[in-house]
Structure formats: structure tokens, C-alpha cells
Amino acid sequence: MSPKYYEAERLRDLRELVERGDREFGDKVVFRDLDSSGTIHDHSFRELRQDVAALGTALLDRGLSGRHIALIGESSYGYVICYLAAVTSGAIVVPIDQELTKDEMVALLNKSDSDALLFSDSLDRTVPDLLEGCPRIGLVAKMTMYRRNQDDSLNLTDLLESGRALLRQGDNRYEKAETDPEAMCAILFTSGTTGANKGVMLSQRNLTTVVFGAFSLYRFPSVSMSVLPIHHSYEFNLHVLGCIYGGLTLCFNDSLMHVGKNLLEFRPGMSLMVPMIVESLQKSIWREATRGHLDKHLRYGLWYSNLIRKIGIDARRYFFKPILKNFGGNLKMIVSGAAPLNPVVAKEMSDMGITVYNGYGITECAPLISANCPRLNVPGSVGIPIPGIEIRIVEPDSEGNGEIQVRGDNVMLGYYNDSVATEQTFTADGWFKTGDLGHIGRREALFVTGRKKNLIILPNGKNVQPEELEELMCNNLDYLKEVVVHQGFNKAGGEIIVASGYLEPDYVERVGKQSAHTQFQTDVARLNQRVVAYKHIQKVVVCDEEFQKTSTRKIKRHTYPGVSQ
């Protein structure tokens, strides 16, 4: 049985997306963000089109058509117009994670051949060091909109003003600029790969395909709140571009520390989240209930509410009104992606009146592949594929699980300057190999059952490649003979990164096992400072024996509890 989709309009490129937004929604607010003083600033669809045209004109005037423009910063309206102006004027945008270390940022700026850098105020002290290691970068400007720089450095307001002046003088270069929707428009770096990260090349066709796909699956509430990093493909390609497409208002949260406060301020009807945030919301509900000695009442309320729903009476918004009020009162829907979601958490949130839909994607697919939705929500699955793409399961095992492969307009062009990796990632007949294992189950829904690769996916959606950390330790600890980095749990049950190491027997005999363990722990803590925080190893284990190996001397990772296959 073929899935039933909502009707949606296919768009050619991002310029059409922005112009259509102005034409259909005009003065309606599309983005709301906060400045450093906490003041909210509203921006309309019409203002968005005008600002993108002005900034695009300024970028063209500086000879940046066809060049690579890196963006580093937090979520903001300024970030959005920088991205859109770059792409619609013919440049290639390079979003970079602002949480990376200085050395990691330098490596990605150079690997992407970035010619310009637009950054937020939070990177003021970092940028001079970045530029020392990136001689190719010419234009440098702050994405500052709501205040003037205290020095003479260039900022977004300056660029907008220069673009507007050129437009008033009749400059029509932006209007006449042509872009190819099939050509590369963005380079997005995968997180957690060994050595230099792979740069995923996406086209405007990829981006418009996933936006079309999202609106074929859903009808969204009119106000949403952004809580994820804007450089992430999940957040920008689906949330930011999706709100422009659907005529929605997107409110930018300014800090994960302020999610609760900003939910009350913006009162959104929906949000896109990663499992860690969804689980945090669920835990906060029970924490407050327990603190007020109302946990038994909550359990009874859930039981009774679920009971009467079976006979068609849905009173969730009434029964759990005090809980929902803490989230602004309007939150009805969360789409969770970027990592596996605990089905128990999803069900409990839905039982309280906030429906959680689990989706599946990968950066190389721009990122959306499939999702549960109102028309088909199969618990434990990641839903149905978006329209226009194909999914196949290759070499299924006895339980029907095989590698998930994808073909369609959402699939990347390849990896930037890495033809070998690109060739290895595609099959001879043109299918993209996701590296994930799964099967097609009931009602044609996709079930993801495991990882073919060794990638560790943390609850916050971050990816960690264990080989990167293993190499770092082996190269710096001469007493370390073998090590396996894998996922584990702390005493509270939280997921952490663990390093299980086999030390040189002579070293252990000389210093003693306890001292060897202490030294290993100390040295790993020191090496943690060389990588970004989410890659930190939080626990070490000293093994008594060598790891089991194949005939080619490769460690059988799957034989160890918690180790990714």
C-alpha cells in the first residue's frame, strides 16, 4: 500500500523559496530572535526578501560569486540572511560548528577552501587566531545586526547598507544572477570522522527536495521554536527553510539554558529536537511532579486519560494543562531526529498531549529520508520515506535486517575534494550506502535496527568516530597496546563514551594495576583537551587480556558489550 501524502509545491531553488514567501505571506513574521539584552526582534517575509537581495548584492559587489563563504555562529536572523544571500547570489556556503576547537575550525576552513568568513560576536577573540591559519580568507565580517561594532571592523549592518545603496542606484546584478539548482551550493562537514572531516556537497535541488518532503508528511502549527545548532542540516534545511516555505514563524532560542524560559516567552506550537532534549523535558515533568508530591496523581492521570482515549475521548490538553502551561501552553508537536529516540519517552510525552514523531536522516541525504507523521505513526519505526526517493535493504540477514540504501533528489553530490570516499559511499548502480542496518516493516514503515559502521551517536545528536580517539591515545600513550572506544553508561544510566584499553604487560607489572589504571585515567583526561567537549572520554577500563581478533588481526568490536559494530 502506497503512503498517502499531503499536497505540496515543488520549488526550483532557494531564491524562489524566498520570493514565494514574500508573495504569499508578506508582512507576516517569519523569524523572531533575541539580542544580547533579551529584546525580541521580529522580521517579516518581505523584510527577509529585501535583506537577502541587499546582502546578495553586497556579496556580488565584493566578487564573491562562486566563492566559498564560511559561517560560524549561533542561531539568528542574521545567520539566515547570510546563508540565503550567499547561495542565491551564486556562492557556496560552508556552515561550521562553533563548538569546535580553534584547530578543528582552521582545518575545516582550509579543507573547504573558504574565501570569506562571517561570524557572530561570540567568536570575537577566536577569529584572529583562525585567520593566522587561513591565509586564503579575504572578506571577514561580523553577523551583527542590532548594534554597531566598537571598532572599525566590518559587520552585517555595513554590508546590508552598502547593498541597499547599490540597489537604489539601479544595480541589478543580484536580480540577474543565475544559479544552477543541480550544482553545489553548500559544504556541510560530518561530525566525528577521523582526521579531516568529510565535506558533504549539497545542491539547491537537495534542499528543496527535503523541504517538499517534510510538507508532504506534515501540516505544522503556525509557530515553532528553534533549539538546535543552526549549522546542523537538520535544523537549517528542515526547520529554517521549512518555516519560510510553510509561512510559519520561527523563534530562535538563545541558549539551551533558556529553553524553559523561552518556551514561556514564545509559546510555540511545535519544535524540532534531538532525543536528549525530548528526554530532558520528560524528566523535568516527573522531577517537578515528584517535588510537589504529585507523581502518583500524574501516573493515575495518564492511566485514566489513556483509558478514555480508547473510547474516543481525548482530554489530554485538559488533564495535563498545568504541565503544558510550563511549555508555553501551545506545544502540541515535536519532531525528533539526529539520533535514536526511546519509544517509551515518545509515548509518554504523547500521552501528556505533546505528540512526538520520530524521523530518520543523514547529512548526506540533506538530511531527511523518512519520518513518522500524523497520517502514519508506527511506534518503534522511523516512518515512511519522503515522496520521490527510493529505499532498499541490501543483503538482509536471517531477521531481514540489511544495509539501508537510498536513491533520489535528496542524496548529496559527493564529498568535497574526496573522490575516493565518494566512490566508496555509492554503489555501482548509484545508490547511497547509509551504513545503517534496518528493514521495511508493517505499513511500509522503515525500522533502523543498528549501525554498520562504528559511529557512536550521542543522545544530543552528536556523532563520535571511535577510531579518531583510539588513534589519539595510541599515538600519545606508549604503554597502551590496544584500545577500543565505545558507548557505555554512568551510574545514573546516562550514555557516555568509554575507553577500554589493554596496557603493556611489563608496564602493568612494574607499576601495579591500580597505578596503571590511575595513570591511564589521568592521561586520557589530558588528551580530552585536544578534542571538542562532546568527544570527551568519561570512563576508562583496563582489560586483563588482549581483545579478540580476526585472522587479519582486526579487533572483533562486536564481541564487547557497548561497542558499536
C-alpha positions in Angstrom: 0.0 0.0 0.0 1.5 3.3 -1.1 1.8 6.0 1.6 -0.7 8.9 1.4 1.0 12.3 1.3 -0.3 15.9 1.7 -0.2 18.1 -1.4 2.9 20.3 -1.5 4.5 22.6 -4.1 7.9 21.7 -5.5 10.3 24.7 -5.8 13.3 25.2 -8.1 15.7 26.8 -5.7 16.1 29.0 -2.6 15.5 32.2 -4.5 12.1 31.0 -5.5 11.6 30.0 -1.8 12.3 33.5 -0.5 10.3 35.3 -3.2 7.4 33.0 -2.8 7.5 33.7 1.0 7.2 37.4 0.3 4.5 37.0 -2.3 2.3 34.7 -0.2 2.9 35.9 3.4 4.2 39.5 3.0 4.2 41.3 6.3 3.7 38.2 8.5 6.5 37.5 10.9 8.8 34.7 9.8 11.7 35.0 12.3 11.9 36.2 15.9 15.2 36.4 17.7 16.8 37.9 20.8 19.6 40.4 21.1 22.2 40.4 23.9 19.9 42.4 26.1 17.0 40.0 25.7 15.0 42.3 23.4 12.9 40.4 20.8 13.2 41.5 17.2 10.6 40.5 14.6 11.4 40.1 10.9 8.7 39.6 8.2 8.8 37.6 5.0 9.0 40.8 3.0 11.9 42.1 5.1 13.6 38.7 4.6 13.4 39.0 0.8 14.7 42.6 0.8 17.6 41.9 3.2 18.6 38.8 1.2 18.6 40.8 -2.0 20.6 43.7 -0.4 23.2 41.3 1.1 23.4 39.3 -2.0 24.1 42.5 -4.0 26.9 43.4 -1.5 28.5 40.0 -1.8 28.4 40.2 -5.6 30.0 43.7 -5.4 32.9 42.1 -3.5 33.4 39.5 -6.1 32.2 36.5 -4.0 30.0 34.8 -6.7 31.2 31.3 -7.0 33.4 31.7 -3.9 33.2 29.8 -0.6 31.7 31.7 2.4 32.1 30.2 5.8 29.5 30.9 8.6 30.3 30.3 12.2 27.8 31.4 14.9 24.7 30.8 16.9 21.1 30.8 15.6 19.9 34.2 14.5 18.1 36.1 11.7 21.5 37.5 10.6 22.8 33.9 10.1 19.8 33.1 8.0 20.1 36.0 5.6 23.9 35.4 5.3 23.2 31.8 4.3 20.4 32.7 1.8 22.2 35.7 0.3 25.4 33.6 -0.3 23.5 30.7 -2.0 21.1 32.9 -4.1 24.0 35.1 -5.3 25.9 32.0 -6.6 28.4 31.5 -3.7 28.9 28.3 -1.8 28.1 28.4 1.9 30.2 26.5 4.5 28.4 26.2 7.9 30.9 25.3 10.7 30.1 24.2 14.2 31.0 27.0 16.6 31.7 24.4 19.4 34.8 23.0 17.6 38.2 23.8 18.8 40.3 26.5 17.1 42.5 23.9 15.4 39.4 22.0 14.2 37.9 25.2 12.8 41.1 26.1 11.0 41.3 22.6 9.4 37.7 22.8 8.1 38.1 26.4 6.8 41.2 25.3 4.8 39.7 22.0 3.7 36.7 23.8 2.4 38.8 26.4 0.5 36.8 29.2 2.3 37.4 32.7 0.8 35.3 34.6 3.3 34.2 34.3 6.9 31.0 35.7 8.5 30.9 35.1 12.3 29.0 36.1 15.4 30.1 38.2 18.3 30.9 35.1 20.4 33.9 34.4 18.2 35.5 37.8 18.6 38.6 36.5 20.4 38.9 33.4 18.3 38.8 34.9 14.8 42.3 36.5 14.8 43.8 33.1 15.6 41.7 31.5 12.9 42.9 34.0 10.3 46.5 33.3 11.1 46.0 29.7 10.0 43.8 30.5 7.0 45.6 32.9 4.6 43.1 32.3 1.8 40.3 34.1 3.6 39.8 37.7 2.4 36.5 39.2 3.5 35.8 39.0 7.2 32.6 40.4 8.8 30.5 40.0 11.9 26.9 38.8 11.7 26.0 41.7 14.0 22.7 43.5 13.3 21.4 45.1 16.4 24.4 47.2 17.4 27.4 48.8 15.8 30.9 47.4 16.3 33.0 49.4 18.7 35.9 49.3 16.3 36.1 49.8 12.5 35.6 46.2 11.6 33.0 45.2 9.0 29.7 43.9 10.2 26.4 42.7 8.6 24.7 46.1 9.0 27.5 47.7 6.9 27.1 45.1 4.2 23.3 45.5 4.2 23.6 49.3 3.9 26.1 49.0 1.0 23.8 46.6 -0.8 20.7 48.8 -0.3 22.7 51.8 -1.7 23.7 49.8 -4.7 20.1 48.7 -5.3 18.9 52.3 -5.1 21.4 53.2 -7.7 19.9 50.6 -10.1 22.4 47.8 -9.5 20.6 44.7 -10.8 23.4 42.1 -10.6 21.6 40.1 -8.0 18.4 40.1 -9.9 20.2 38.8 -13.0 22.4 36.3 -11.1 21.6 32.8 -12.3 22.3 29.7 -10.2 22.1 26.0 -11.2 19.9 24.1 -8.8 21.9 20.9 -9.5 25.3 22.5 -8.7 27.0 22.5 -5.3 25.6 25.3 -3.1 26.8 24.1 0.4 29.5 22.1 2.0 28.5 20.6 5.3 31.1 18.7 7.4 30.1 15.5 9.0 31.0 15.5 12.7 33.2 12.9 14.3 35.1 11.4 11.4 38.8 10.5 11.8 41.3 13.1 10.6 39.9 15.8 8.5 36.1 15.6 8.4 34.3 14.8 5.1 32.6 17.8 3.4 29.2 16.8 2.1 28.3 18.7 -1.1 24.7 19.6 -1.3 22.7 21.3 -4.1 19.7 23.5 -4.0 17.8 20.6 -5.5 18.7 18.6 -2.4 17.5 21.3 -0.1 14.2 21.9 -1.9 13.5 18.2 -2.1 13.7 17.7 1.7 11.5 20.8 2.4 9.0 19.5 -0.1 9.2 16.1 1.6 8.6 17.5 5.1 5.5 19.3 4.0 4.2 16.2 2.2 4.3 14.4 5.5 3.1 17.2 7.9 0.8 20.1 8.5 2.6 22.1 11.1 1.4 24.6 13.8 1.9 28.2 12.9 4.7 29.0 15.5 7.8 26.9 16.1 10.9 27.4 18.3 14.4 26.6 17.2 16.6 25.0 19.9 19.3 23.1 17.8 22.5 24.5 16.4 21.8 26.3 13.1 24.8 24.8 11.3 23.2 21.4 11.5 21.5 20.2 8.3 18.5 19.0 10.4 17.9 22.5 11.8 18.7 24.7 8.9 17.5 22.7 5.9 14.3 21.5 7.5 13.4 24.0 10.3 14.6 27.3 8.9 13.8 26.7 5.2 10.7 24.8 6.2 9.3 27.8 8.1 9.9 30.1 5.1 8.2 27.5 2.8 5.2 27.0 5.1 4.5 30.5 6.2 5.4 29.7 9.8 7.0 31.9 12.5 10.3 30.5 13.8 11.5 31.8 17.2 15.3 31.4 17.9 16.2 30.2 21.4 19.3 31.9 22.5 20.7 29.2 24.8 19.9 25.7 25.9 20.0 27.1 29.4 17.0 29.2 28.5 14.8 26.7 26.7 12.2 26.7 29.5 12.1 30.5 29.8 11.8 30.9 26.0 9.1 28.3 25.7 7.1 30.5 28.0 8.1 33.7 26.0 7.4 32.4 22.5 4.6 29.9 23.3 5.3 27.7 20.2 3.1 25.0 18.9 6.0 22.8 17.8 9.7 22.3 17.6 12.4 20.1 16.1 14.6 18.4 18.7 17.1 15.7 19.3 16.3 12.9 21.8 18.4 14.4 24.6 16.2 17.5 24.7 13.0 15.5 24.5 14.2 13.2 27.3 15.2 16.3 29.3 11.7 17.7 29.0 10.1 14.4 30.1 12.4 14.1 33.1 11.7 17.7 34.1 7.9 16.8 34.2 8.5 14.0 36.6 11.0 15.9 38.6 8.5 18.7 39.3 5.7 16.2 39.9 7.8 14.3 42.5 8.9 17.6 44.1 5.3 18.5 44.6 4.3 15.0 45.7 2.0 14.8 42.7 3.8 11.9 40.9 1.1 9.4 41.9 -1.6 11.7 40.7 0.3 12.0 37.4 0.5 8.3 37.0 -3.2 7.9 37.6 -4.0 10.7 35.3 -2.0 9.1 32.5 -3.7 5.7 33.1 -7.2 7.3 33.1 -6.5 9.5 30.1 -5.3 6.6 28.1 -8.3 4.5 29.1 -10.9 7.0 28.0 -9.0 7.7 24.7 -9.8 4.1 23.8 -13.4 5.1 23.6 -12.7 8.2 21.7 -12.5 10.8 24.5 -9.3 12.8 24.3 -8.9 15.1 27.3 -5.1 15.3 27.4 -5.0 19.1 26.9 -7.4 19.5 29.8 -6.0 16.9 32.2 -2.4 17.9 31.7 -2.9 21.7 31.3 -0.6 22.6 34.3 2.2 20.6 32.7 1.6 22.0 29.2 1.5 25.5 30.6 5.1 25.2 31.7 6.0 24.7 28.0 4.1 27.8 26.9 0.7 26.2 26.8 0.6 25.7 23.0 3.2 23.0 22.4 1.5 20.1 20.6 4.1 18.6 18.4 7.8 17.7 18.4 9.7 16.1 15.5 12.7 14.2 16.9 15.7 13.3 14.8 19.5 13.0 14.5 19.7 10.1 17.0 17.6 7.1 18.1 14.7 8.1 20.3 13.5 6.0 23.2 9.9 4.9 22.3 8.9 4.9 25.9 9.7 8.6 26.2 7.9 9.4 22.9 4.8 7.6 24.1 4.7 9.2 27.5 5.1 12.7 26.0 2.3 12.0 23.5 0.2 10.6 26.4 0.5 14.1 28.0 -0.6 15.9 24.9 2.7 16.6 23.1 2.9 14.2 20.1 6.5 13.2 19.3 7.2 12.0 15.8 10.5 10.1 15.2 12.3 10.7 11.9 15.4 9.4 10.2 18.1 11.2 8.1 21.7 11.6 7.4 23.7 14.7 6.3 24.4 13.1 3.0 20.7 13.0 2.3 20.2 16.7 3.1 19.2 15.1 5.7 15.6 13.8 5.5 14.9 10.2 4.4 11.8 9.2 6.3 9.6 10.2 9.3 6.6 9.2 11.2 3.7 11.7 10.7 0.0 12.2 11.5 -1.1 10.0 8.6 1.2 7.1 9.6 2.9 6.8 13.0 4.3 3.4 13.6 5.9 3.1 17.1 9.5 2.0 17.0 9.9 2.9 13.4 11.3 5.9 11.7 8.3 6.2 9.4 7.7 6.3 5.7 10.1 7.7 3.1 9.6 11.2 1.8 8.0 11.2 -1.7 10.3 10.9 -4.7 13.0 8.9 -3.1 13.7 5.1 -3.0 14.9 3.0 -0.1 16.2 -0.6 -0.4 17.6 -3.1 2.0 20.7 -4.8 0.8 21.9 -8.3 1.9 19.4 -8.8 4.7 20.3 -11.2 7.4 18.1 -14.0 8.8 16.0 -11.4 10.6 15.5 -9.3 7.5 17.9 -6.6 8.5 20.4 -5.3 5.9 22.1 -2.1 4.9 19.7 0.8 4.2 20.5 2.4 0.8 18.9 5.5 -0.7 18.4 7.0 -4.1 16.7 10.3 -5.0 17.0 14.0 -5.3 17.8 14.3 -1.6 21.2 12.5 -2.0 24.4 14.6 -1.9 26.6 15.3 -4.9 29.5 13.7 -3.1 32.3 14.6 -0.7 34.3 17.8 -1.4 37.7 17.0 -2.9 37.4 13.4 -1.9 36.6 11.2 -5.0 37.8 8.1 -3.2 35.4 8.4 -0.3 32.6 9.4 -2.7 33.1 6.3 -4.8 33.2 4.1 -1.7 29.9 5.6 -0.5 27.9 4.9 -3.6 27.1 1.5 -5.2 27.9 0.8 -8.9 24.2 1.4 -9.8 24.1 4.8 -8.0 22.6 4.1 -4.6 23.9 5.9 -1.5 25.1 3.5 1.3 23.9 4.9 4.6 25.9 2.4 6.8 22.8 1.8 8.9 21.0 -1.5 9.3 17.3 -1.9 9.1 14.2 -3.4 7.4 10.9 -2.4 5.9 8.2 -3.4 8.3 4.5 -3.1 8.8 2.6 -0.5 6.8 5.8 0.1 4.7 7.5 1.9 7.6 11.3 1.8 7.9 12.9 0.3 11.0 16.5 1.1 11.8 18.0 -1.6 13.9 21.7 -0.9 14.2 24.9 0.6 12.8 27.0 -1.0 10.2 29.8 1.5 10.9 31.4 2.1 14.3 29.9 5.5 14.6 28.8 6.4 18.2 25.6 8.6 18.2 25.2 10.5 21.5 21.8 11.5 22.9 22.4 15.1 21.8 22.7 14.0 18.2 26.5 14.5 18.0 28.5 11.8 16.2 31.7 10.5 17.5 34.0 8.2 15.5 35.9 5.9 17.9 38.9 5.5 15.7 39.7 9.1 16.0 40.0 8.9 19.8 41.7 5.5 19.6 44.4 6.9 17.3 44.9 9.9 19.6 45.5 7.7 22.6 47.7 5.1 20.8 49.9 7.9 19.3 50.5 9.6 22.7 50.5 6.8 25.3 53.4 4.5 24.8 52.2 2.0 27.4 48.9 1.5 25.6 48.9 -1.6 23.5 45.3 -1.7 22.3 42.2 0.3 22.9 38.5 0.2 21.9 36.4 3.3 22.3 32.7 2.6 22.7 29.5 3.7 24.3 28.7 3.0 27.9 26.7 4.2 30.8 27.4 6.1 34.0 25.9 5.3 37.4 22.8 7.3 36.7 22.2 5.4 33.5 23.3 8.2 31.2 25.1 7.4 28.0 28.9 8.2 28.0 32.0 7.4 25.9 34.2 4.7 27.4 37.8 3.7 26.5 38.6 0.0 27.2 42.4 -0.4 27.0 44.9 -3.3 27.2 48.1 -2.0 28.6 51.6 -3.4 28.0 52.0 -6.3 30.5 55.5 -5.2 31.5 54.3 -1.7 32.4 51.4 -3.0 34.5 53.7 -5.4 36.3 56.2 -2.7 37.0 53.8 -0.1 38.4 50.9 -2.2 39.5 47.4 -2.5 38.1 45.8 0.3 40.3 48.6 2.8 39.5 48.4 1.8 35.8 44.6 2.5 35.8 45.1 5.8 37.6 47.8 6.9 35.0 45.6 5.8 32.1 42.7 7.8 33.5 44.9 10.9 34.1 46.4 10.8 30.6 43.0 10.3 28.9 41.7 13.4 30.8 44.7 15.3 29.5 44.1 14.1 25.9 40.4 15.1 26.2 41.5 18.7 26.0 42.7 18.2 22.4 39.2 17.5 21.2 35.8 19.2 21.3 33.9 18.6 24.6 31.3 16.2 23.3 34.0 13.8 22.3 35.5 13.6 25.8 36.1 10.1 27.2 34.4 9.9 30.6 35.4 6.5 31.7 38.4 4.2 31.2 38.6 0.4 31.8 41.8 -1.6 32.0 41.4 -5.0 30.4 43.3 -8.1 31.7 43.6 -9.7 28.3 44.1 -8.7 24.6 41.0 -8.2 22.6 39.7 -11.0 20.4 40.8 -10.6 16.8 40.0 -11.8 13.3 42.5 -13.6 11.1 43.6 -10.3 9.7 44.3 -9.0 13.3 41.3 -6.7 13.4 39.6 -6.4 16.8 36.2 -8.1 16.9 34.4 -5.0 18.3 31.0 -6.6 18.4 32.1 -9.1 21.0 32.4 -6.4 23.6 29.4 -5.0 25.5 28.5 -1.5 24.4 30.9 -1.4 21.5 29.4 -0.3 18.2 29.6 -2.8 15.4 
